[in-house]
Amino acid sequence: MEMKNERSFYYEKRDQFNDSIDTGSVDRRMQASLFYYLNRTCFNGLCRFNNSGHFNVPFGKYKRINYRRDFSIYMQKFKKWSFICRDFERIEIDGTGFFYADPPYDVEFTKYATDDFTWNDQNRLIRWLDRHDGPIVISNQATNRITNLYLDHGYNVSNISAPRFINANGDRSRAVEIIATKNI
């Protein structure tokens, strides 16, 4: 697929990607190519979908983008991986394998897809992970209720200072996040 760092081309490809969602396209290779292009070219690499399920991130303003065209070096590494897109409760917990969870942060904006990721979903996730005996790592915003939720479920919680690259008001100051671990 051709990739250009041009505004009109970006919106043309975004429309094409959203049309493939509407029509239920089975050309997964083309959808993956379009998504890669959109994610590299959009504003701050943000991934966001509106209520209709359409990718709705605006064009980014980059002087130059280094688009990767050859992904063969990843093929061997991902050969045994499974990529799944569904509600986490529909994923079978596999014995003692490693889990990394990066749920939407416990902040006001939680609408990255058609549905919000609510406080109820944060609780649902932690209860679901409680069924797993293997190592778990979770990252999230360091709010009091998130910290308490993870501590109440037996996690070790560490605070880290993390940069902010995406922010509605342009504030790029660092924020406090947590890394919670269990069974490690």
N, C-alpha and C positions, 0 to 999 in steps of 0.2 A: 504494500500500500504506500502510496506517495504521502510524505509528511512535510508540511510547510508551516513555518511560523508566520502565518498571515491570518488576519482577523476574518475575512470573508470565507476563506477556506476552512477555518476552524468551525464557524457556525454551520457551514454546509455539512461537515463531517459530524457535528453534534446532532443535526437533524437526521442524518442517515442512521446514526446510532440509535436515536430515539424511535425512529420508524421501525428499526429491527426489533425493538422491544414491543412496540404496538402490534406488529405482525407475527410475533413469536418466531422470528427467524431461527433456523436451525444451523445457520452458518456460523458456528462458534468461533472458528478461526478469524473470520472477518470481524465479528463482534469484539474479540480480544484485541485485534489490531486497532480497531477504532477506539476502544477504551484506553489502550496504551497511549495512542496519539493524543486523545483528549486530556488524559491525566497529566501528560508531560507539558501540554500547551496551555492548559487552563490556569486560572488565577491560583497561585501558590500550591498547585498540585492537589487542590481540594477535591474530595469525592462527596457529592451531594446530589440527591434526587428529590424532585418535588412530589406533591400528592398524587400526580398522575404516573409516577414511577419514571419520569424522564430526568436524565442527567441535565442539570440546569446551572452549572458553574460557568461564569463568564470567561471570555478570552483573557489570557495572561499577557503581561507586557514584558517580554524578555527580549534582550538584544540578540541573543543567540541560544539555540537549544541543540544539545548533542543528542540526537535521536539514535537509539540503538536499533540496528536492523538485524543483527544476528544474535539469536538467543540460544544457540546450540550448546554453549558452555553450561547452561542451566539444565539441559535435558537429562543428563546423568544424575544430577543432584535431586531432581524432582521425580525421578522415575518411580520411586516407591511412595510418593506423597499422594494424598487425596485432598482435593480442594472442594469444599462443600459450601453451598449457599442455601442456608435454611435456618430456621429458628434453632437456637442451640439445644433446646430440649429434645429435638428430633435427631440429634447426633448421638450415636451409641458410644457410651463411655467404654474405652478399651483398656481394661486392667490397670497396668501401672505406667502407661505411656505419659509423656510430658504434655501438659496443657499450658498454653499462654493465652490469657484472656485480656482483651483490650476493649472493654465496653465503652460506649459513649460516656463521656465524662459527666459527673454529677454537677452540671451547671445549668443555667437557664435554657440555653439552646441545646436541644437533644433531637432535632428533627433532621437527620441525615438521609432518611428514606421516607417511605409513605407513612409509616407509623413512628410515633415518638418512642424513645427508650426511656420509660418512666422509672420512678423509684420502685414500683412494684417489680419491674423487670430486673433492676439491680438486685433485689432480694431473691427473685426467682433464679438468677444466675448463680448467686452464692450458694443457694440450697442445692442446685443442680451439681455444682462443683463439689459440694460436701460428699457426694456419692463416689468420688474418685479417690483412690488410694495412692496414686502416683504423684509426682512433683507438679506443683501448680505455681504459676507466677501471674499476678494480675497487676495492671497499671491503671491508675485513675487520678482524677483531680483530688487533692488532699483536703476535702471538706470534712468537717467534724463527723457528719453522719456516715460517710464512706469509711473513714478511719475506724469508727466504732463498729460498723457492720463487719468489717474484715477482722478486727480484733475479737469480736464476739464469736466468730466462727473459727478461731484458732490460728489465724494467720500472723506471721511476723511482718510488721509494717515498718518500712523505712521511708523517710522523706527525701526527696531529691529536688534540686532546683533545675527546672527545665525551660528552655527557650520557647517563646511563642512566635511562630511564623505566620499564623493566621489569626486575625482578630478583626472584628467588625469596625472598631474605632481606630485601628492603626497602631494601637499600643503593642510594642514588641518587647515589653519588659518580661523578665523571667517570672515563672509561676511555680508554686510548690505542688509537686505531684507525689504520689506514693507508688512504691513497688511493694506489693504484698506477696509473701511466699509461704508455702505450706508443703510439708513432706519433702523438704530438700535437705 
